Amino acid sequence: MDVKKYGQAYALPKDRDEFVDVEKGAVIDKKDIPPIEIIKEWAKRCNVPITDPNKSCKHCYGRGYNGIDAATHAPNPCSCLFRGRTTKEKYEEAQRAQGLIKLNHDARRRMKKEIHKRMAQVQRAPTNITPTPIQAVSATSDVNIFTPKSSEAING
């Protein structure tokens, strides 16, 4: 495609969707890669566990993808790849990823009981510190408080 600007014709580079195979070092065109391989690579990079496509899936007919997006040319993965994860598990995983673990009523109640139990154990624990009685020394006594008393000084 030529663009005419400032009285000159310029050729623009063509946009190509290509990937570089890291292991082999070869340049691969996106059209040559099967869509299921693109989905598997995406899942590996995002740490999302996927399974093999269900051969009797009524949505994807065993291909693993429902269609290809016209704008991005990316395959839309089928739900049969994500078997074994319920909606609740997906929600909890998203909460953990964000650091916001939301506890239900029973879990909060168990956690409070555990904290209360541990606090009671700490309060009941015996202490190894024995208080020593403080000896009062009058200001008029002859005792030097800066030097230790020896048995000879006391006796004699």
Secondary structure by P-SEA (a helix, b strand, c coil): cccccccbbbbbbbbbbccccccccbbbbcccccaaaaaaaaaaaacccccccccccccccccccccccccccbbbbcccccccccaaaaaaaaaaaaccccccaaaaaaaaaaaaaaaaaaaaccccbbbbbbbbbccccccccccccccccccc
